[in-house]
């Protein structure tokens, strides 16, 4: 029995390559699977937060050391040597502590954002567009405000930042997805509406 398989013709290859993708978004966001996107985003956010925390923590620790020792400044060259040595130690220790603290916070909230975004995508039947990103931004903003016990005015301002940040990031992801061939539900709807309007005209 002949088990050989004939290669596809040029017409079949053309049909395969031009076959439209599922509007429900079979392709992952930014063409990066969630299993890779989540740890990458969390790690990147952790290192960014740690860098900021290291700088801020070191500066704060240095100012605190100067304030705590302002009344007992050294009077000899040897004393100044140990003063600066001790100060550098406190600066390094304060920077590392604040860096780890801030890096963990930023990484946690960034991971929460991408996790919520993916969860909303799945709840919506696999639709991947800016609406899920906006929901994730608002959810993280609300959680952040509740965790820090912000007053109502500050919480509202944080929610606006979450909304606009989620909207901008979501539309950017949609734009990249369109350029890479991923179909977006609302874009297909608008295209269909414009096509019907042209046909009716």
C-alpha positions as CSV (number, residue, x, y, z in Angstrom):
1,X,0.0,0.0,0.0
2,X,1.4,3.4,-1.0
3,X,1.6,5.6,2.1
4,X,3.3,8.5,0.4
5,X,1.6,11.9,0.7
6,X,1.6,14.3,-2.1
7,X,2.9,17.8,-1.3
8,X,0.3,20.6,-1.4
9,X,-0.1,22.5,-4.6
10,X,0.6,26.2,-5.0
11,X,-3.1,27.0,-4.8
12,X,-3.5,25.0,-1.5
13,X,-0.5,26.7,0.0
14,X,-2.0,30.1,-0.9
15,X,-5.3,29.1,0.7
16,X,-3.5,28.0,3.9
17,X,-1.4,31.1,4.2
18,X,-4.4,33.4,3.5
19,X,-6.8,31.6,5.8
20,X,-8.2,34.1,8.3
21,X,-7.4,33.6,11.9
22,X,-10.1,33.0,14.5
23,X,-11.7,36.2,15.7
24,X,-11.5,34.8,19.2
25,X,-7.8,35.2,19.2
26,X,-5.9,31.9,18.8
27,X,-2.7,33.9,18.8
28,X,-1.4,35.1,22.2
29,X,-0.9,38.7,22.9
30,X,2.2,40.2,21.3
31,X,2.8,36.7,19.9
32,X,4.2,35.7,23.3
33,X,2.5,32.8,25.2
34,X,1.2,33.7,28.7
35,X,3.5,31.2,30.3
36,X,6.4,33.3,29.0
37,X,4.8,36.7,29.2
38,X,3.9,36.5,32.9
39,X,7.3,35.6,34.3
40,X,9.1,37.9,31.9
41,X,6.9,40.9,32.8
42,X,7.1,40.1,36.5
43,X,10.9,39.8,36.4
44,X,11.4,42.9,34.4
45,X,9.1,44.9,36.7
46,X,11.0,43.5,39.7
47,X,14.3,44.7,38.4
48,X,12.9,48.1,37.5
49,X,11.4,48.5,40.9
50,X,14.6,47.2,42.6
51,X,16.7,49.8,40.7
52,X,14.5,52.6,41.7
53,X,14.3,51.3,45.3
54,X,18.1,51.0,45.5
55,X,18.6,54.6,44.5
56,X,15.8,55.9,46.7
57,X,16.7,53.7,49.7
58,X,20.4,54.6,49.5
59,X,19.7,58.3,49.4
60,X,17.2,58.2,52.2
61,X,19.6,56.1,54.4
62,X,22.4,58.5,53.8
63,X,20.3,61.5,54.8
64,X,19.0,59.7,57.9
65,X,22.6,58.8,58.9
66,X,23.7,62.4,58.6
67,X,20.7,63.6,60.6
68,X,21.2,61.0,63.4
69,X,24.9,61.9,63.7
70,X,24.7,65.6,63.2
71,X,25.3,66.3,66.9
72,X,28.4,64.1,67.1
73,X,30.5,64.8,64.1
74,X,34.1,63.5,64.3
75,X,36.9,65.9,65.0
76,X,39.9,63.9,63.7
77,X,40.9,62.4,60.3
78,X,40.6,58.9,61.7
79,X,37.1,59.8,63.0
80,X,36.0,61.1,59.6
81,X,37.3,57.9,58.0
82,X,35.1,55.7,60.2
83,X,32.2,58.1,59.8
84,X,32.2,57.8,56.0
85,X,32.8,54.1,56.2
86,X,29.8,53.6,58.5
87,X,27.7,56.0,56.3
88,X,28.5,54.0,53.2
89,X,27.5,50.8,55.0
90,X,24.2,52.3,56.0
91,X,23.6,53.6,52.5
92,X,24.3,50.2,50.9
93,X,22.2,48.4,53.4
94,X,19.3,50.8,53.1
95,X,19.5,50.7,49.3
96,X,19.4,46.9,49.2
97,X,16.5,46.7,51.6
98,X,14.4,49.3,49.8
99,X,15.3,47.8,46.4
100,X,14.1,44.4,47.4
101,X,11.0,45.9,49.0
102,X,10.0,48.0,46.0
103,X,11.0,45.4,43.5
104,X,8.7,42.9,45.1
105,X,5.8,45.3,45.2
106,X,6.2,46.4,41.6
107,X,6.7,42.8,40.4
108,X,3.6,41.7,42.3
109,X,1.3,44.4,40.9
110,X,2.7,43.8,37.4
111,X,2.1,40.1,37.7
112,X,-1.4,40.7,39.0
113,X,-2.1,43.0,36.0
114,X,-1.1,40.3,33.4
115,X,-2.8,37.5,35.3
116,X,-6.1,39.5,35.5
117,X,-5.8,40.4,31.8
118,X,-5.4,36.8,30.8
119,X,-8.3,35.7,33.1
120,X,-10.6,38.3,31.5
121,X,-9.6,37.1,28.1
122,X,-10.6,33.6,28.9
123,X,-13.8,34.6,30.6
124,X,-14.8,36.5,27.4
125,X,-14.3,33.3,25.4
126,X,-10.7,34.0,24.2
127,X,-11.3,37.5,22.9
128,X,-8.1,39.4,23.2
129,X,-8.5,43.2,22.9
130,X,-8.1,46.4,24.9
131,X,-11.2,45.8,27.0
132,X,-9.6,43.1,29.0
133,X,-6.5,45.3,29.5
134,X,-8.7,48.2,30.7
135,X,-10.4,45.8,33.2
136,X,-7.0,44.6,34.4
137,X,-5.8,48.2,34.8
138,X,-8.8,49.2,36.8
139,X,-8.6,46.1,39.0
140,X,-5.0,46.6,39.9
141,X,-5.7,50.3,40.6
142,X,-8.5,49.4,42.9
143,X,-6.5,46.7,44.6
144,X,-3.6,49.1,45.0
145,X,-5.8,51.8,46.5
146,X,-7.4,49.4,48.9
147,X,-4.1,47.9,50.0
148,X,-2.7,51.4,50.8
149,X,-6.0,52.7,52.2
150,X,-6.1,55.7,49.9
151,X,-8.8,58.3,50.5
152,X,-11.6,58.5,48.0
153,X,-10.0,61.4,46.0
154,X,-6.7,59.6,45.7
155,X,-8.4,56.3,44.9
156,X,-10.3,58.0,42.1
157,X,-7.1,59.5,40.7
158,X,-5.4,56.1,40.8
159,X,-8.4,54.6,39.0
160,X,-8.1,57.2,36.2
161,X,-4.5,56.3,35.9
162,X,-5.3,52.6,35.7
163,X,-8.0,53.2,33.1
164,X,-5.8,55.4,30.8
165,X,-2.8,53.2,31.3
166,X,-4.8,50.0,30.5
167,X,-6.4,51.7,27.5
168,X,-3.1,52.9,26.0
169,X,-1.4,49.5,26.6
170,X,-4.4,47.6,25.3
171,X,-4.6,49.6,22.1
172,X,-0.9,49.2,21.6
173,X,-1.2,45.5,21.9
174,X,-4.1,45.4,19.5
175,X,-2.1,47.5,17.0
176,X,0.9,45.1,17.2
177,X,-1.5,42.1,16.9
178,X,-3.1,43.6,13.8
179,X,0.4,44.1,12.2
180,X,1.2,40.5,13.0
181,X,-2.0,39.2,11.5
182,X,-4.2,38.6,14.6
183,X,-7.8,39.4,14.1
184,X,-9.4,41.8,16.6
185,X,-13.2,41.5,17.2
186,X,-14.0,45.2,17.2
187,X,-11.8,45.9,14.2
188,X,-13.6,43.2,12.2
189,X,-17.0,44.7,13.3
190,X,-15.9,48.2,12.2
191,X,-14.6,46.9,8.9
192,X,-17.9,45.0,8.3
193,X,-19.9,48.0,9.1
194,X,-17.9,50.2,6.7
195,X,-18.3,47.5,4.0
196,X,-22.1,47.4,4.4
197,X,-22.3,51.2,4.3
198,X,-20.4,51.2,1.0
199,X,-22.6,48.5,-0.4
200,X,-25.7,50.3,0.6
201,X,-24.4,53.5,-0.9
